[in-house]
Structure formats: structure tokens, C-alpha cells
């Protein structure tokens, strides 16, 4: 049974053209993502991270694969 209380809320409607179901799904995803709060940027590693790297002697050293140790 569908009554006025159970009808879904209309987010948007197509005024012109005949979009495919894939196009409607893409549009819906974009519209819903605009309403979300922005995500916080990942935090930079703190001092403790660098102290731990020094204790484990993970500082970059010249030699093979040195680029792997320099990423942090």
C-alpha cells in the first residue's frame, strides 16, 4: 500500500531528455555527495613517529632501496 505518508522524498526530477538508468545513478551519486560534510585531511606524522624511526634506524641511507626508507 502506498499512501501519502510512505511516498519517497523527491530529490530531483528530469525536466528534459531521457537519461539512461546509468546516467541517473551517476547524477544521484553526485547530488548525494554534495550534501555530505567534507572529510578531514589525514594528520601529518607527529614527533613520536620520527623518534621511533630514529630508534629503529630507519633514516634514509645511501644504497640499494634507499628510496623506500625515505618515504616516511
matplotlib code that plots the C-alpha trace (Angstrom):
import matplotlib.pyplot as plt

x = [0.0, 1.3, -0.2, 0.9, 2.9, 5.0, 6.0, 9.7, 11.1, 11.8, 15.5, 15.4, 13.4, 14.4, 12.8, 14.1, 15.5, 15.5, 18.5, 19.6, 19.4, 23.3, 23.2, 20.5, 22.6, 25.7, 23.7, 22.2, 25.7, 26.9, 23.9, 24.1, 27.9, 27.4, 25.3, 27.9, 30.3, 33.9, 36.2, 39.1, 42.6, 44.8, 47.1, 50.8, 53.0, 54.0, 57.3, 56.8, 56.7, 60.1, 61.6, 60.5, 62.1, 65.4, 65.3, 64.8, 67.4, 65.0, 66.6, 67.4, 70.9, 72.6, 72.5, 70.1, 66.4, 67.2, 64.1, 61.9, 63.2, 62.8, 59.0, 58.4]
y = [0.0, 3.4, 6.4, 10.0, 9.2, 6.5, 8.1, 8.6, 12.2, 13.5, 14.8, 15.9, 15.4, 15.3, 18.2, 17.5, 14.4, 10.7, 9.8, 6.1, 4.4, 4.6, 8.4, 8.8, 6.7, 8.8, 12.0, 10.7, 9.9, 13.4, 15.1, 13.0, 13.5, 17.3, 17.2, 15.4, 17.2, 17.5, 14.9, 15.9, 15.8, 13.0, 14.1, 14.5, 12.2, 13.6, 13.8, 10.4, 8.9, 10.4, 9.4, 5.9, 5.9, 7.1, 4.4, 1.8, 3.4, 3.8, 7.1, 7.2, 5.8, 5.7, 2.3, 0.0, 0.6, 3.9, 5.4, 3.0, 4.2, 7.9, 7.8, 8.1]
z = [0.0, -0.9, 0.8, 1.0, 4.2, 2.7, -0.7, -1.0, -1.0, -4.5, -4.6, -8.2, -11.4, -15.1, -16.9, -20.4, -22.2, -21.4, -19.3, -19.0, -15.7, -15.5, -16.1, -13.4, -11.0, -11.7, -11.2, -7.9, -6.6, -7.4, -5.8, -2.6, -2.3, -2.4, 0.7, 2.9, 5.2, 4.0, 5.3, 7.5, 5.9, 7.2, 10.0, 9.5, 11.5, 14.9, 16.7, 18.2, 14.7, 13.8, 17.2, 16.6, 13.1, 14.6, 17.2, 14.6, 12.4, 9.6, 8.4, 4.7, 4.0, 0.6, -1.1, -2.8, -2.0, -0.1, -1.8, 0.1, 3.5, 2.5, 2.2, 5.9]

ax = plt.figure().add_subplot(projection="3d")
ax.plot(x, y, z, "-o")
ax.set_aspect("equal")
plt.show()
